[in-house]
Amino acid sequence: MPPIISVAGLEKRYASGLQALKHVNLEIRAGEIFALLGPNGAGKTTLINIVCGIVTPSAGTVTVDGHDIIRDYRAARALIGLVPQELAITPFESVWQTVSFSRGLFGRPANPAFVEKVLKDVALWDRRKSKIVTLSGGMKRRVMIAKALVHEPTVLFLDEPTAGVDVELRQGMWEMVRELRAAGVTIILTTHYIEEAELMADRVGVINRGEIILVEEKRVLMQKAGKKQLTLHLLHELNEIPPQLASYGLTLAPGGRELVYSYDTKAERTGITGLLDELTAAGIAFKDLQTTQSSLEDIFVDLVRNGR
């Protein structure tokens, strides 16, 4: 099956000389949840805005379900819903008017029942008659989500969708995202809450300094790039790590009651057996041990730090 979004050789240079995107190639599969991660200024929003027809690329091509975003703008844009970072809504219209108008902008026929469903999905039905100006920041974010969904897009971009949103709404919104994916909608999200990407995404892409440095299945990424830590809870306090254990790169936790050993899950040998033998030889006893797997956030920080 061809990708629903295809990005080839995409570049963006601004008049100031800043090159925000550098020869980006990316394919998004139909029906997946794709998390695009990167530090501030990495190019995430620029990439999204180009695909959505808001920013003009300097070079390269983008197609959405086979429609070129430049030559066939109207057809491509009709397939896309966008929840941007910035709140851009008319303050003195009602919630109902704002959301209904967005549906009409895309040439969709009036459908009050569907508008009602969308407003209920984002917990705004009780505020449908309220003016936008009277809403809290979190409620305004819900309005943006409703506006993005009301024309029934097949691709939904969520650019930092839970910024400034309370925990309850965040959880409800992710449940809605799962339902959309189950209905066949492709979801592309950026988020600073990396645990959300870890929870939701099928694949993860990392962008840094305008370049895509990695695209991988989340499960495979965590399996091959993740590291584990072995924490040994010592029976007696340790003042310093003995010289004979220096090769293991151990960390002594404050208080001297825990030794932490990091090891690579991809290595043929973890070194744990040798470490335990060395501890016994050094007369260091422990009462318990535990292992922890590095999170997606740990992996992301390592990738960006190492310039991968």
HUZIMO-V449331 format. One line per field, one symbol per residue. ss: DSSP state (2 for helix, 1 for strand, 0 for the rest). psi: psi as a letter, one per 20 degrees, with the letter a starting at -180 (. if undefined). A space follows every 10 residues. Layout:
ss->???
psi->???
//
This chain:
ss->0000111111 1110000011 1111111100 0011111000 0002222222 2000000011 1111001100 0022222201 1110000000 0001222222 2222200000 0222222222 2000222000 1222002222 2222222220 0000111110 0000002222 2222222222 2200011111 0002222222 0011111100 1111111222 2222201111 1111000000 0022222200 1100000111 1111000000 0222222222 2000011111 1110022222 22222000
psi->pqqhppppkp qoprhiipoh pompppppqp jroppoqqrp jhjghggghg hjjhppqhrr qpqolippig hlgggghhip qpnrgqonqo hjqrgggggg hhghhjjpqp mhhhgggghh hjljhijhiq qhhiqrghhh hhghgghhih jlqipppool hjpjqrgghg ghhhhhghhg ghjjppppqq qinhhgghgh qgqpqpppkj qoippqpggg ghghiqqqpo ppoqhqpphr pqhijhiikq poqpijippp ppqpiiqgph jgghghghgg hikoqqiqqq qqpqrhgggg gggghik.
//
